[in-house]
């Protein structure tokens, strides 16, 4: 049985753990997840907590319920729709980034102010999960990127930040998937840039510098905004 920290949202923690198993292939497309009872026993939580965690993953399109059969990793959970670069998709990615910037800047600042050994360990693990991989799959790269931002949201010490990211996971991952697909021809350079920006954000949080963490998060996300603005400008 896993021991989960009481200072975090249990359902959010379990949702993240299950999503990571989907990302790393422990649960592949079409696989059936353990039953609610098995998950309750594994994580040491109530059925209500497990149901909330599964609801979060269903909302993000990661899993689907089949009446009488159980819960399975969905098609979307394993492979996102290909991007054809229609303008509405680009605008939608720009809009979600505009919305994220204010939320994630504040989350980064609070994470720096409220950092603990446990939250810093989780941040370093999420950073390593992204930075230490040699990615050849844009969806998995996007999900690992999302995992780092989710870890910062949790470290803010206010469950609403993580809840926001979880409820908008489909939109955020569409943005990230689009970003990595568009950058594929320069993947090594772009990946190195993203790792460097994540490292700088993490360093500021680790040092307890809320202002710098906020500024670095803003610069990191505004880079994507500027990219989409250029795409829209050239498409007119």
N, C-alpha and C positions, 0 to 999 in steps of 0.2 A: 504493500500500500504506500502510495506517495504521501508525503506530508506537505501540505500546501500552506503558505503564509497567510495568516488571518488579516494582514494589512492590505491585501489585494482582493479584487473581486474573484471569488472562486470560479464562477461560471466563465469569466473572461480568461482566467488562467487555464482552465480545462479546454476551452475553445482554441486557445493558442497552441496548446500541446497537441491537440488532435490535428490542427491545421499543419503544424510542423511535420507530423507523420505523413500527411498527404503530400506535402512538398518534397520530403526526402524519399518518398516511394514506399514507405512502410505500408501505407494503405494506397494501393494503385487504383486506377480507374475501374469502376465496377465492383471493387471489393466491398464486402459487408463489414460495417463497423461492429465492434463488440456491443452486446445488448446493454440497455440502460442499467440493468442490475450488475453486469460485469464492470461497467464504468464506475458505478457507485462504489463497488468494492475496491477497485484499483485506486481511485482517488480519495476514498474515504469521505464521500459527500452524499447529500440526499438526492433523491430522484429529481426534485425541483431544480437543484443546481445543474444536474446533468441535462435536463430538458432545456434550460436556459442556454447552456453552452451549445447544444445541438441546434437550437433555434437561431443562434447567431451565425453558425456555419451555413444553415439553410438560407438565411437571408443573403449571405454573400455568394450563394450559388455553389458552395463547396460540396454539399451533400444533398441527397434527396431521400424522402421517405417512400417506401413502397408498402402499401397497406397489407398487413398480414405477413410481410417478409422481413421488414427491418429497415435499417438506414444504410445507404450505400454512397460511395464516392461518385459524384455526378460527372457527366460529360464535361461540363464547364469547370468542375473542380480539377480536371486533369489537363484540359486543353482549352484555352480561351479562343473565341472566334478570331479569325484572321482580320487584320486591319486593312481596309481598302482605301484609307485616307479620305473619306468624304468629309466635307467641311463641318457638318454637325458633330462628328466625333472629335475633331480638333477643338471646336468651340467648347464642347462638353468637358474635355480634358482641361482646357484653360479655366473654365468656370470652377471646377472642383479644386484646382490649384489655388485660385484666388480665395476660395473659402477656407482651404487648409492652412494658408500661410498664417493668419491671425491665431488660429487655434494651436498650431504646432510651435509657433514662436513662444507663446505663453507656456506651453507644455515644457519646452526646453528650459525656459527660465526657472520654472518651478522644480524641474528635475535637478537643476544645479543647486537650488536652495535647499531642497529636501533630500538630497542624495544620502543613501545609506550603503553600507557594505553589500547588502543583498541586492539593492537596485543597481548598483554599479556592476556587480558580477553579472546580472542579467543583461545589462547593456553591453558589456564586453563580449558576452557569449553571442548575443544577437549580431554584433558587429563582426565577430569572427565567422559566424555562419554565412555571412554575405561575402566578406573580404577574402576568405581563405579558399573559396571555390573557384575552379576554372570553368566558368559557365559556358554552356553551348545551347542553352534552352532559355529563351527570353522570358517565358512565363515563370519558370523557377527563379530566374534572376530577379524578376519583378516582385515575386512573393517574399524572397529573402530581403529585398530592399524594404518592403512593407513591414517585415518583421522587426527591422531596426527601428523604424519610426514608431511602431506599436510599443516597443520596449521603452522608448522615451516617454510615450504617453502614460504608460503604467508608472514610470518613475516619478511622474509629476505628483503622485500622492492624492490624486482626485480621480475616482473611477470614471467620471464623465468624459475625460479625455480619451481613454481607451474605448469606452462605449461608442464615442463618436466615430473613431477610426473603424471599429468593428462593423458598425451599421452602414458605413460607406465603403466597405472593402471592395465591392464590385467596381465602384466608380474609381477608386484610387488605383486598383490594380489595372483597370483599363488605361488609366493615365500612364502608369509605370510600364505596362506592356507596350503601349504605343511608343513611349520614350525609348525603350531598348530596341524595339523593332526599327524605329527610324534611325537609331544610332548604330545599327548592326554593322554597317560598312566601316565604321570607325570604332568597333566594339572595344578593342584593347585600350585605346586612348580614353574613351568615354568611361569605361569601367574603372580605370585608374583614377580618373577625375572624381567619380562618385565615391570611391573608397577614401580618397583624400579628404573630401568634404565631410563624409561621415566621421572620419578620424578627428577632424578639427572640432566638430560638434561635440563628440564624445570627450575630447580633451578639456573643452570648456566646462562641460557638466562635471567631469571628474575633479576639476580644480575649484568647483563651486562658484564659477564666474557666470552669474545669471545673465548679465548684460551681453557678454561675449557669446554665450550659448544662443541667446535670442537672435543676435545679429548674424551668427553663422548659419542658423536655421533659415533665416530670411533669405540670405544670399543663396543658399542651397536650393530652396524652392523657387526663388525668382528666376533662377537660371532656366528652369523648365517653362515658366511663364514667358520669358523672352523668346524661347524657341518656338512656342506655339504662336506667338504674335508674329514672328517672322514668317511662319508657314502660312498664316492667314493673309498676311500682307502680300506674299508672292502669289497666292492663289486667286487674288481678286483680278 
